[in-house]
Amino acid sequence: MSLHSTATESRGADRRGDAIFKGVAYGCGILILIVLAAVTLFLLFRAWPLIGGDGKANAATVESFTGGLAHNFWQYVGPLVFGTVLVAALALGIAFFIAVGIALFISHYAPRRLAAVLNYIVDLLAAIPSVIYGLWGGLVLVPAIHPFWDWVARYFGWIPIFSGPAANPSRTVATVAVVLAVMILPIITSMSRDIFVQTPRLQEEAALALGATKWEMIKLAVLPFGRSGIVSASMLGLGRALGETMAVLMILSPGLRYSFKLLQASQSQTIAANIAAQYPEANSLGVSTLIGTGLVLFLITFLVNFLARKITRKIGA
């Protein structure tokens, strides 16, 4: 067999491999769209009795869920959307700077052996089920954190969000936000760390050669390089916080208000936790109502991811 024929066969095999890989990639992309469309259609189909059904029956179902506090679906889902966004935003606000700081420490400050241990711990924390965080929050954090919330209410109660008295036990939005922050912290840390270690070495060395300190090098070279990755990691963590169910259900004392009082109980509730709490005793129309709230949460999550893609593209441009 000649060298020319061997090279021709090799190129033909490479082309077949490229074609197969391209087909598999396209198939996976189309499969994702099909699954997304199927989930949307399922939610619309199961929520249709709420959308196109008897208005009086729907109102009676909503009143049974809320004890007469809400009389239609939008009065019911509005405070749930507010509570979901509030808890998730607080969790992200708590976790974001801590996660970025840990990621920078692992990637640029920690000795190699310590960094390896911390990497293992961060990855392990990211794999812990949410029910474990819920148990920890309900059994350990709730009684332990009350003195701190009481101190905050005593000295910072003039700020409306910290107005007291602080609930005891502390089954409040503030406590849930802390637990969710601990939950999403490993996700943001892990992704940010992976981005920071990919910063081109030449850029870092150039900054140091120009006389920059290590922090100035990180500010000038590492953080700008990793901005889009940090945003993506933050949005992934926010998505998990928006959809978290068990930890919220096990800790939060629910309410149905538009309230920023973070230290008081029975103020807010999230959509996911409300579905889990109401579903066991719901009739068929009640299930449709709950699935309708799930459809709203699905749209919120989709919007968050859409905005995240827009932001990352703008930053990367």
Secondary structure, DSSP 8 states (H G I E B T S, - for coil): --HHHHHHHHHHHHHHHHHHHHHHHHHHHHHHHHHHHHHHHHHHHHHHHHHHS-HHHHHHHHHHHHTTS--SHHHHHHHHHHHHHHHHHHHHHHHHHHHHHHHHIIIIIS-HHHHHHHHHHHHHHHTS-HHHHHHHIIIIIHHHHHHHHHHHHHHHTTSGGG-S---SS--SHHHHHHHHHHHHHHHHHHHHHHHHTTS-HHHHHHHHHTT--HHHHIIIIIHHHHHHHHHHHHHHHHHHHHH--HHHHHH-----S----TTSSSS---HHHHHHHHGGG--HHHHHHHHHHHHHHHHHHHHHHHHHHHHHHHHH-
